Amino acid sequence: MKNITSTILLSLSITGGVFTSCDIDRFPNNYMSTDQVADNQEVLFDNMLNGMYAQLKTWSDPMHRLGEYAGDNMMIRGASTDAFYEFITYSRTPDNYRLQSFWDYGYKAIAQASNIIDMAKDTDDPEIKSKLGECFYVRGMMYFYLCRAFGRPYYQAPDKNLGVPIVNGTPSEEEISNLSLPDRSTVKETYQQAIDDLRTAEKMITTPFKNANTASKEAAQAMLSRVYLYMSGTYENPNRLYADSAIYYANRVIESPNFHLVSREDYMKSARTAPENYPEAIFVIKRLAADFPGDDYYYGIGGMYSNIGGMGWGEMYASAKYIELLDETKRNDWRKGDDGIVDARAKFIEPQYSVDDNGNYTEVLRFITPNAAGTGYTYVQLRVDKDKMECWTVDENNKPKDKYPISLYTGRAPEEEYYTINYNGATYTGVIDYEMSLNNGYPMFYITKCSREDNLESQLHSPIISRLDEMYLNRAEAYVKKGNLEEARHDVNEIRTRAINDKAAYDESTFSANAAQLVDKERQLELAYQAERSYDVFRNGGTLERKYPGPHPIDNVPATDYRVTYYIPQTAINSYPNGSTLTQNPTSDEGVILH
């Protein structure tokens, strides 16, 4: 391995912390001088590689929040002073510490990967070359994730819209005093950088796949499939060449002997399964219980979705829109435990039922109405009599007050217990269920897909980057864009029948009439709470609609809206050296370039 001839600085001024000459003499953890590296290269190489992966742990938290909170799979109990609330409300600002963290640790991972690549690029050692491939994977993945957050959807003038700065490596000691950094490259250029890195990773990684905790050849292929899918245009105006590339790389992973789709039963246990033991896991950001000392589980991803083992705020719940999708084939009745789960994805939702002083459940009719101000939607829970003939409100003494007759809804099977009610002058449809605990008036539909890893009663969770089920859905969408609807139908049915049953498979006529919608729906169901949803809507030119209970704004957000992209963190702009420019994103629709 060649010697290092300059100091390895594992941070970039692009992250908001420019080095001074005094800083160079101080080396905190994961920093090393020339002599240190030269004397211990083999050991320090692995340490630096581990340091690169460690950057992803901090990065993955805001990564999840940016992607998932801006979508329509979840709702929050009320307004929050936390910076993530801006992601939910689309009230974009450049002064957001979570956004800054996503930017900083993304570029720190890029810097770490680039420094390792520069350190050992001339090696002939096959093992070292394979590890270098892991660095190319991480760098390519980071550029893609950064660009999809800060750059416009690819179908919108990628050669004109700005992506992110391409900065591969950290400055040398000589360059620090006269530092110059590039402005943002175009979306097209940033995607090309990601593709070049990921293709290099695919070629260089020769170590056989062991588990999803480290990058592999298949991880690079899986990410390439997604990148090309993002480049494949919209359903109305597809780019068939890029769609074909998305199919090609999805095929490489699907055909690999290292992965297979698990059974429905094992899929329902997937959140509880350590990724190294899950045959669909391709790459995850591996977390350990030791990463969460004390009360830190409160602040992990799952901590907002639930309270597990006494840890977590439990203030974000599955949206009514997502629950409706889960119930589309047949209602999931959580009262019956696993026997009531129709769609396996419903296993990751846990309604918090309340009990009376005697430990008994109370039956209610739960339905959704527009709120009194006409600006949103509200859950209503009314107690129901044993014959299911009427519902009523209760007074301050918990005694029946206003009564309402109800009748079986004929649009669903009787055993699903859907009923209609005329309430305050309008007719609504709801379900008979146990009364649920409320938080600020909202039923607590806990999300547990990001909890209980390795069967621990905690919020332990390794954020998912790539899994095999996504490859089938990538391929299905790309097939639709190429006009190969029968191939797309088979892929969608592969995922759908695993989650539900063989009767849920789409026939040829049903699928061909609504292929794009059915692919998108299955993707939303399968990839929920994996930070994909908001990006999936916008990259295909869709409109985000959130007409369900919650404090979020209910106005639609089209893919052409300037708020689709996040602002470049102001601290990153401010830290750019004199003479260098880091251009901000548009602050209104007038600044958006679509063609």
N, C-alpha and C positions, 0 to 999 in steps of 0.2 A: 504494500500500500504506500502510495507516495506520501512524502512528508508535507505537513502544512507549513506554508511560508508566510502566513499572516494570521493575526489573531482571529479566532472564531467568536463572533459576537452574535448571540442568538436572540436578537431583537432587531427590529427595523425602525428607523425614524418615521417610517410611514404609519406606525402604530400610535404615534403621538408622544414619543419619548426620544428626542434627538440626543445622541451622545455628545458629550464634551470631552476635551482632552483629559480632564480629571477623572471622568467616568471610566476611561479605558483601563485604568489601573485597578479598578475594583471588579472582582469577578464573583457574583453571587452564584447560587446553585445552577448547574448546567452551563456555566460559562467556563472557558478554559483558555489558557494562554498557549502560545506557540510551543514553548518547551514542554508544557504539560501534555499536549497532544502528541508531540514527537516521541516522548518517552513511553507513552502508554497507548499506542494507537489502536490496537485490537480491542482492548477493554473499553477505551473511551469511545470508539466507534459504536459499540453496542449501547453504551450509556447515552450517546447522543441520539441514537435511533429510538431508544425508550423515551428520551426527552421529547422527541417529535410526537410520539403517540400521546404523551402526557398532555401536550398542548390541546389535543382534541377533546380531552375530558372537559376542560373549562369552556371550550368553544361550543361543545354540543348542547349545553344548556340554553344559551340564547338562540342557537340554531333552531332548536325545537320550537321555542316560543314564537320566533318570527314566522315560521312556516305554518304552525298549527293554529295559533291564536287569531290569525288573520283569516281563517277559513270559517266553515259553517258546521263543523262537527261538534262544537262545544259552545257553552255559554258560561257567563260568570254571574255570580250572585248579586253583584252591585258594582258601582264605580270604585276604582282603586287608585291610590296615590302611587302605586308601583309603576315603574317605567313601562312594564309590559302592557299596561292598559292602552297605551297609544297604538299597540299592534292590533288590538281588538277594535278600537274605535276609528282607526284610520286617521287619527289626528296627528299626522306626521310632524315630527320636529327633529332637528339635527342634534339636539342636546338630550341624549338618551343613553344612560350608562349601559344598558343591556345591548343596545345597538353598537356602542363603542366596544364592548367586550367581544361581540361577534366579529367585528372588524379586526380588533387587535390580535386576538388569539388565532384567527384565520391567517393573518399575515405572519404571526410568529411561527406557525406551523410551516408556512411557505419558506420562511427564512431558515428554519431548522433543516427542512428537507433540502433546500438549495445548498446550504453549507456542507451538508454531508455529501451531496452529489459532487460539489467542487473538490472536496477533500479526497475523494476516492475514485474520481471518474476515469483515471488511467489504470485502475487495477485489472489484473488478469485473473484474480481469484474468483471462481464461479460462485462461491457462497457469498462473497462480498458484493458481487455484481447483482445477485438475486436480491440482497438487502437494499441495494441502490434502487432496484425496481420498486421496492416498497415506498421509497422516498418520492419517486416520480408519481406513484399512485396518489399519495397524500397531497402532493402539490397540485396535481391535476384536479383532484376532487375539490380542493379548497378554492381554486379559481372558478370552478363551476358553481359551487355553492355561493360564493361571494357575488358572482355575476348575476345569478338568478334573483338575488335579493336587491342588488343595487342597480342592475341593468334592466332595460325594457325586455318584454317577451321577444324571442328571437324572430318571430314572424313580422315584427314591426321594425323595418329599416335597420337591420343589424350592422350595416356598414356605416351608418350615421349616428345611431345612438351609442352612448358611452357605457362601457362595462366597468372594469376596475383597472388600476395600475398594474402592469406586469413588472414585477421587481423580483428577479430570481437571485437571491443572495443578499448578504449584508455588506455594507461598505468596509473597505480596509481602513487601517489606521490613517493612512495617507489621505484617503478620500473624505474622512470625517470633517476636516477643517474647511473643505470647499465642496460641501455636499450638494448635489443636484439630483432631484427625483423626477420621474416622468409623470405627466398627467395621465388620466384614465385612457386606456386603449378602448377601441370600439367593442361593442358586444361581439361582433364577428371575430375580431382579433383575440379577445379573451377566450371565447369558445375554442378557437383554434389552438391556443396555448394549452387549454385543458385536454383537448384531443391528442395533441402531440405528446404530452406527458403521460396520458393514460395508455396510448399505444406503445410508448417506450416501456412503461411498466409491464404491459402484457408480454413484451418480448424478453425483458430482462429477468422477470421472476421465474425461476426454474425450480425453486424449492416446492415439493409437493404440498398440496393443501393439507393443513393440519386442523385448523379451526378458524372461526370467524373473528378471532381476536386480533389477527394481524392481516395485513394486505396480502392478496394472492393474485395469481393470474386471472382467476375467475372474478375476483373483486373488480379488477380493471375492466374486464369484459362487461360486467354488470353495469358499471358506471358509464361505459361507452354506450351501452344500449340506451340508458336514460338520457345522456347528453344528445345523442342523435334523435331521440324521440322529441326532445325539446326543440330541436332544429327542424322538425318535420312539418312545420306549418300547421294550419288549422284544417278541420275536416272539410271546410268549404274550399280552401285553397291549399291543398297539401303539397309538400315537397317529397315526391315519391323516392328520390334518390336517397335522402336522409332517412326516410321511413324504411327503406331496404337495409340500410346500415344498422338501424335499430333492431331489425329482425335478425340480421346476421349475428350480432353480438348476443342477443337474447338466446339464439340457438346454441351458441358456444357454451353458455352456462347451463341451459336446460339439458344438453347432451352430456354434460360432465358427469362422471360416475360419483362425484363427491357430494351430490345433492339429490334429494328426491322430495316430492310432496308427501307430507305425513298424512295420517288418517285424520278424520274429523275429530275423533277423541283426543288425539295427540295435539292437534291444532288448538283445541280449546284449552290445553295445558301450556301453550307456547309461552305465555307471559311468565309462567312459573318455572320455565325451563332455562337453565344456564345456556347461553348461546353456543358454547362449545359442544353442547350435547343435543343441539337442535339441527336436524338435517337440512333445513331450509335456510339457515343463517349463512350468509356469504361474507358480510363484513358488518361489525358493530363497533361502537366505541365502548370498550369493555370497562365496566365499573366494578369496584370491589366494595364490600361492606366497610373496609378500612378507610375508604374515601369519605365516609360520612360519620365523623365523630360527633358525639353529643347530639344536639338537636338539628344537625345539618340535614337530616332527612326532610325536615319541614321545607327546605329550600330547593330540594331536588325537583325534577320534572313531575313526578307522581304526587308530590306534596300538595300541589294545587288541585289535583283531580280527586283526591280521596284522603281519608285518614286511616292508615293501616298500622296496626300495632301501637296505637297511640301517637303516631307521627303523621303530620300533614295538616294543612289548613282545610282541605276539602271544600274549596270555594268555587270550583269550576266543574260543570257537569255536562253529560252528554246532551246535545241539543235535541229539541223536539223533532227537528228535521232529520237528524241521524236516526233517532229511534223509529220514526215513521218509515225510513228506508229498511231498517231491520225487520219491521213488522209487515212489510209489503206482501211477502208470500203468505205468511200466516203469523198471527200475533205470537210474540215471545211472552210467555207467562212466567215471570221470575218467581211467582209464588210457589211453583211446583219444583223449584230447583232445576237440575240439569234436564229432567224430564220435560220441562216446559220450554227449553231452549230449542227454537226452530232453526234459526240462523246461528251458526257457531260463533259468528262475530259478536253476538249478544252476550256471550260468556264474559266479555271484557267490560260489561256494564253491570253495576250492582245497585239496584234501588235500595234506599235506606228506609225500610218500613218501620213505622212506629208501633209501639204496643201500649196498652193501657196499664193501669196499676196492677192488674192481675196477670199481665203478660200476654193478653189476648190482642189479636189483630182486629181492626175495624174496616169493614168494607165501605168503599166510596166509589162514586163515579168521578173520574178525573177527565177534564176536557180543557180546551184552550179557547179563550175569547179575546177579542180586541180590548185593550184597556180603556178606561173611562176617557182618557185624553185623546184617544184615537191615534197614538203615536207608537204603539207597540202591541205586545200580546201578553196575556196573563193566564197562568194556570189557575183552575178552579177545582177544588176537591169538595164534593158534597156527600154526606153520609147517605147510605142507601138501605132500604128495608130488606128483610130477608127474602121477600118474594120478588124483589127487584121491580117494583111497581112505581116507587117514588123516591125522590131525594129531598134533602132539606138542609138548610143552614142551621147553625146553632147560635144561641145568645151567649152573653158573657158567663152564664152559669152552665154552659154546655148542654142546654136544653133545646129541643127542636124549635125552629122558628119558621121561616118561610119554606113551604113545601112545593115540589115540582114533580109532576108525573113524568115518567120515562117510558120508552118503548124500545124493543129490540130493533137494532139497525139491520135492515134486510140486505145491505151491501156486503156483509161478511157472514161467515158461518156462525150459527148460534153459539157453538161452544167457545168461540173467541170472546164472547161477552162484550160486544160493541153495542152501545145504546145511544139513542138520541134524546135530547132534552130541549124544551123551549125555555130559554133562560133570558130574562130581561128583554123580552121581545124578539129574540132571534133563536134559531134552531142550531144546535151544535151536536157533534158526535164525539163520544168519549168511550173509555173502557172502564169496566168494573175491575177494581184492584184493591189491594190493601192501602190504607192511608199511609202516606209517606211523610217522613220528617221534612220540615221546610227550613230553608235558610233564606231569610229576607223575602219570604213568600214563594220561593222556588223549590220544587221537589228535588231532593238530592239524589240524582242519578250518578253515582260514583263511576268514574272511569278507572279501570284497574289494569289496562294494557301496559301501563308504565310502572307497575308495582309487583312485588312478591317474587322477584327473580330468584332462582335456585330454591324455590319453595320456602323462602324466608317471609315471615310476617312483618315486612318492612317495605320501604319505598325503593329498595334496590332495583335498578333498571339500567341496562346497557342500551343506549339509544341505537335504534336500527338504522343502518345506512342502506344495506342491500339484502334482500331475501329472495328466494326462488319464486315465490308467488308473484312478485312484481314482474319478473321476466315474462311470465305468461301474459300478464296484462299489458306490458310494453309491446309484446309481439302482437297481441290482439288489436291494439290501437293502430299500430303501424300497418297491419293487414287491412284494416278498414280504410286507411288513407291510401292504400294501394289498390283498393277495390276488390280485395280477396276476402269477401264476406264469409264464405264458408269456413276458411281457415280461422278467421277471427272468432266465429261462433264456437268452434271447437275449443279454443283457448279460454274463452269466457266461461263456457260450460265446465271446463276442467276445474276452475276455481269455484264456480257457483255450486256445482253438485257436491263438491267436497264440503262446502260450508252448510248446505241445506240438505238436499237429497236428489236422487236422479229425476224425480218429478219436476224439479225446479229448472231443469235444462230448457233452454230456448229452442223452439223448433225453427226451421229455416225461414218460414214466412214472417214469424214474429220478429226474429232478429234482423232480417234484411230490411224490414220497414223502419227500424229504429236503432240501427247498429251503433251509431256514434253515442247516442244517449245511454244505451245499455252497457257499452264499454266503460263510459265515464262513471256510471252508477256503480258498477262492480268495483271499479278502482277506488271510488270513495269508500265503499263498504270495507274493502280489504285492507287499504292502506291508512285508514283513519288512525290518528294519534301517532303518526310517524313523520309529521312535518312536511307532508306532500300536498295537501289539499289546496291551499290558496294558490300555489304555483301551478297546479294542474288546471285550475279554472282559467287563469289568465293566459297561460301559454297557448291555449287553444282558442283564444279570442272570446272566452265566455264572460258571463256576468255573475258576480257573487251576489246571491240573494239570501238574506237572513231574516225572513219573516216568521219569527218564532220568539217565545218569551226570553227576556234578558234585557239588560240595560243598554245593549249595543244599539247604534243607529240602525234603522231598518231601511234606509235608502240603499238602492242597488249600487254596486261598484263594478262598472264595466272594465274590460281589459284595456280600454283606451284612457282610463282615468290616470292623472298624474300621480295619484296616491298608490298606484300599483307597485311602484318602486319605493324603497326606503331612502331617506336622505343619507348622504355621506356624513359620518359623524363630524361635528364641527371641530372637535379636538384634533381629529386627523388633519383637517384643513388648516387649522391654526398652527399645527406643528410642522407643516411643510417648510423647508428651508427657503430663505430669501432667494428670489429668482425662479422658484419652482411653483407650479400651479396645480391645485387639485380641484377640479371643477365640480360644483354642486349639481344635484339633479333639479329638474324644473319644479317650480313652486306653484304652478297652475297648469291647467290643461292647454293653455296657449303655447307652452314651451315643449309640449310632447310632439315628437316626430313619429309619424305613423307610416310614412311611405318614403 
